[in-house]
Amino acid sequence: MSTSRRVPTPQGDARLVTYRAREPQVTLVLTHGAGGGIEAADLVALAGALPRHGITVVLVEMPWRVVGKKLAPRPALIDQAYTSVLAALRPRTPVVLGGRSAGARAACRIAAGAGAAGVLALAFPLHPPGKPEKSRLDELEGAGVPTLVVQGERDPFGTPAEFPADVDLAVVPSGDHALRVPRSAPLTQQEAFAVIAEAVLEWIVREVTG
């Protein structure tokens, strides 16, 4: 079961869909990428799996998606909207802030200032496809809080091997930028999402609640 509400931001209303844990220990706030929405399969999978383990999951649909626009504005406006959402939430538990792709970048940029206990970066876009010289590693390393990167093995925006050795990394075998796996992969899509949920849960227990 989930609940939905809107909260104002300087760019218009954002929509929050909340999947509540019965006895929440942590609140995981996740937003979507630049060209997608909160219906992304990995976000939905985490929202379905984690509440039974004491983690309330809040999926944040940014204002441009709420009004039907397909592409995100410039990063500063994404950060402003995300910060406004967090100010409206005010959960009583520690907050892990995150998102997928561009949402992961935004989480890294605002986490420390927002008082987040950690960052979950799903499919962090380390660089544009085919342009490894245009690295965004500084955003990831600048988060200032414990950070877990969940990356597909075949992600054109940065494979796991391209990240520094000290990055806390969970790898999805054969996964692409959407963390989808092909039929020829060594695990099914359902198993891949289970791997992601287990990795996220273990990391939150270790870094936030442990």
C-alpha positions as CSV (number, residue, x, y, z in Angstrom):
1,M,0.0,0.0,0.0
2,S,1.2,3.5,-0.7
3,T,0.0,7.1,-0.1
4,S,0.4,10.1,-2.4
5,R,0.6,13.8,-1.7
6,R,1.9,16.9,-3.3
7,V,4.4,19.4,-1.8
8,P,5.2,22.8,-3.2
9,T,8.7,23.7,-4.6
10,P,9.9,26.8,-6.4
11,Q,9.3,24.9,-9.7
12,G,5.8,23.9,-8.9
13,D,4.4,20.9,-7.0
14,A,6.3,17.7,-6.6
15,R,4.4,14.4,-6.0
16,L,5.5,12.1,-3.2
17,V,4.5,8.5,-3.2
18,T,5.2,6.9,0.2
19,Y,5.5,3.2,1.0
20,R,5.5,3.1,4.8
21,A,7.2,0.6,7.0
22,R,5.2,-0.6,10.0
23,E,8.0,0.4,12.4
24,P,10.3,2.6,10.4
25,Q,14.0,2.8,11.3
26,V,15.1,4.7,8.2
27,T,13.5,6.8,5.5
28,L,14.8,6.2,1.9
29,V,14.0,9.1,-0.4
30,L,14.5,8.4,-4.1
31,T,13.9,10.4,-7.2
32,H,14.0,9.6,-10.9
33,G,16.4,10.4,-13.8
34,A,16.4,13.2,-16.2
35,G,14.2,11.5,-18.8
36,G,12.2,9.0,-16.7
37,G,9.8,8.9,-13.8
38,I,9.1,7.1,-10.5
39,E,7.7,4.2,-12.4
40,A,11.3,3.1,-13.2
41,A,11.5,-0.6,-12.4
42,D,14.4,-0.4,-9.9
43,L,12.6,2.3,-7.9
44,V,9.4,0.3,-7.8
45,A,11.3,-2.8,-6.8
46,L,13.0,-1.1,-3.9
47,A,9.6,0.5,-2.8
48,G,8.1,-3.0,-2.8
49,A,10.9,-4.8,-1.0
50,L,12.3,-2.5,1.7
51,P,9.3,-1.5,3.9
52,R,9.0,-5.0,5.4
53,H,12.5,-4.5,6.7
54,G,11.8,-1.2,8.5
55,I,12.6,1.2,5.7
56,T,10.0,3.6,4.6
57,V,10.5,4.5,0.9
58,V,9.4,7.8,-0.6
59,L,9.5,8.2,-4.4
60,V,9.7,11.8,-5.5
61,E,8.2,12.8,-8.8
62,M,9.7,16.1,-9.7
63,P,7.6,19.1,-10.7
64,W,8.4,18.9,-14.4
65,R,7.2,15.3,-14.6
66,V,4.1,16.2,-12.6
67,V,3.0,18.7,-15.3
68,G,4.0,16.3,-18.1
69,K,7.3,17.6,-19.3
70,K,9.7,14.8,-20.4
71,L,13.1,16.5,-19.8
72,A,14.6,17.9,-16.6
73,P,15.7,21.5,-16.2
74,R,19.3,22.5,-15.3
75,P,21.0,20.9,-12.3
76,A,20.6,23.9,-10.0
77,L,16.8,23.8,-10.4
78,I,16.7,20.0,-9.8
79,D,18.7,20.6,-6.6
80,Q,16.4,23.4,-5.5
81,A,13.3,21.3,-6.0
82,Y,14.8,18.2,-4.2
83,T,15.9,20.4,-1.3
84,S,12.3,21.8,-1.0
85,V,10.9,18.3,-0.9
86,L,13.2,17.2,1.9
87,A,12.3,20.3,3.9
88,A,8.6,19.4,3.7
89,L,9.2,15.7,4.6
90,R,10.7,16.1,8.1
91,P,10.8,12.4,9.0
92,R,11.5,11.2,12.5
93,T,14.1,8.7,11.3
94,P,17.5,9.1,9.6
95,V,17.2,9.8,5.9
96,V,19.1,8.1,3.1
97,L,18.8,10.3,0.1
98,G,19.1,9.0,-3.5
99,G,17.8,8.5,-6.9
100,R,18.7,7.0,-10.3
101,S,21.0,8.6,-12.8
102,A,20.5,12.4,-12.8
103,G,18.6,11.9,-9.5
104,A,21.6,10.2,-8.0
105,R,23.8,13.2,-9.1
106,A,21.4,15.6,-7.4
107,A,21.3,13.5,-4.2
108,C,25.1,13.6,-4.0
109,R,25.1,17.4,-4.5
110,I,22.6,18.2,-1.7
111,A,23.0,15.3,0.7
112,A,25.4,17.0,3.2
113,G,23.5,20.2,3.3
114,A,20.2,18.4,3.8
115,G,21.5,16.4,6.7
116,A,21.2,13.0,5.0
117,A,22.7,10.0,6.7
118,G,23.7,8.5,3.4
119,V,23.3,8.5,-0.4
120,L,22.0,5.7,-2.6
121,A,23.2,6.3,-6.2
122,L,21.4,4.0,-8.6
123,A,23.1,3.9,-12.1
124,F,25.3,6.9,-11.3
125,P,26.1,8.5,-14.7
126,L,29.9,8.7,-14.2
127,H,30.3,10.2,-17.7
128,P,28.2,10.7,-20.9
129,P,28.3,7.5,-23.1
130,G,31.5,7.3,-25.0
131,K,33.0,10.4,-23.2
132,P,35.0,9.1,-20.2
133,E,37.0,12.3,-20.1
134,K,33.9,14.2,-19.0
135,S,33.9,12.6,-15.6
136,R,31.4,13.5,-12.8
137,L,33.3,11.7,-10.2
138,D,33.7,14.9,-8.2
139,E,30.0,15.0,-7.5
140,L,30.0,11.4,-6.2
141,E,33.1,12.0,-4.1
142,G,31.7,15.3,-2.8
143,A,28.6,13.8,-1.2
144,G,30.2,14.0,2.2
145,V,28.2,11.1,3.6
146,P,28.4,7.3,3.2
147,T,27.4,6.5,-0.4
148,L,26.4,3.2,-2.1
149,V,26.6,3.0,-5.9
150,V,24.5,0.4,-7.6
151,Q,25.8,0.0,-11.1
152,G,25.0,-2.3,-14.0
153,E,27.9,-4.3,-15.4
154,R,27.2,-3.0,-18.9
155,D,26.2,0.6,-18.1
156,P,27.4,2.9,-21.0
157,F,27.4,5.8,-18.5
158,G,30.2,4.1,-16.5
159,T,30.9,0.5,-15.9
160,P,31.8,-0.7,-12.4
161,A,35.4,-1.1,-13.4
162,E,35.6,2.6,-14.1
163,F,34.9,3.6,-10.5
164,P,37.8,4.1,-8.0
165,A,38.5,1.1,-5.8
166,D,37.4,3.0,-2.7
167,V,33.8,3.5,-3.9
168,D,31.2,1.3,-2.1
169,L,29.8,-0.5,-5.1
170,A,27.1,-3.1,-5.7
171,V,27.2,-4.6,-9.2
172,V,24.3,-5.9,-11.2
173,P,25.6,-8.7,-13.4
174,S,24.9,-7.9,-17.1
175,G,22.8,-4.9,-16.1
176,D,22.5,-1.8,-18.3
177,H,21.8,1.8,-17.2
178,A,18.2,0.9,-16.3
179,L,19.6,-2.0,-14.3
180,R,17.8,-4.3,-16.7
181,V,19.4,-7.6,-17.6
182,P,19.1,-9.5,-20.9
183,R,17.6,-13.0,-21.2
184,S,21.1,-14.4,-21.6
185,A,22.2,-13.0,-18.2
186,P,23.2,-15.4,-15.4
187,L,20.2,-14.2,-13.4
188,T,16.6,-13.2,-14.1
189,Q,15.3,-9.7,-13.8
190,Q,13.5,-10.6,-10.6
191,E,16.7,-12.0,-9.2
192,A,18.6,-8.9,-10.2
193,F,16.2,-6.7,-8.4
194,A,16.4,-9.0,-5.4
195,V,20.2,-8.6,-5.5
196,I,19.8,-4.8,-5.5
197,A,17.3,-4.8,-2.6
198,E,19.6,-7.1,-0.5
199,A,22.7,-4.9,-1.2
200,V,20.8,-1.7,-0.3
201,L,19.4,-3.3,2.9
202,E,22.8,-4.6,4.0
203,W,24.4,-1.3,3.4
204,I,21.8,0.7,5.3
205,V,22.1,-1.7,8.3
206,R,25.9,-1.3,8.2
207,E,26.2,2.4,7.6
208,V,23.0,4.0,9.0
209,T,21.3,1.8,11.6
210,G,24.1,-0.5,12.7
